[in-house]
C-alpha cells in the first residue's frame, strides 16, 4: 500500500466514523458535532486532490456557516439539544440496509473508475492558488473584499446577539 492510499484510507475511515456518529447518535447536538468529521474529511480530500479553493470553501461554508448555524439552532430551541430521539428497531434495520446498499453501490462505482480518481497536479499552476484567493478577499485595495468581509462579520455577530436575546428564557418561563 502506497502513502496516498494509506492517507485516503485514514481520511475515509474518519469520515465513515463521523457519518456513523451522525446517524446513530441519540442526541441531536452530538449528531451535529459528529458531522464535523465528515465536513473536515471532505476538505482534506479536496486538499489531496490539489483543490485548495474547494477545501477552503468546504470549511468556510459548511463548517463555518451551515454547521455553526445548525448547532446554534439546536441549542437555542427549547431543550432540543437535551432530548434523546428514539427510533424503533425496524427503522434502524431499514436504515442499515439502505446504508449498506448505498455503500456497496459507491464501492462498485469507485472500483470501476480507479484511473479517474488518481491524484494529479493542478491543471494550471497559479490559476487559482490559495495565496491569490487570500490576497483578493482580504485586500483593502480596489477590487478587494476586505470591507464587505468585515461588514459581514459584524452583521453575523449582530444576528447572533439578537438570536440569543430572543431565545433567552426569563424567570417566568422556567
Buried (B, 14 or more C-beta within 10 A) or exposed (E): EEEEEEBBEEBEEBBBBBBBBBBEBEBBBBBBBBBBBBBBBBBBBBBBBBBBBBBBBBBEEBBEEEBBBBBBBBBBEEEBBEEEEEEEEEEEEEEEEEEEEEEEEEEEEEEEEEEEEEEEEEEEEEEEEEEEBEEEEEEEEEEBEEEEEEEEEEEEEEEBEEBEEEEEEEEEEE
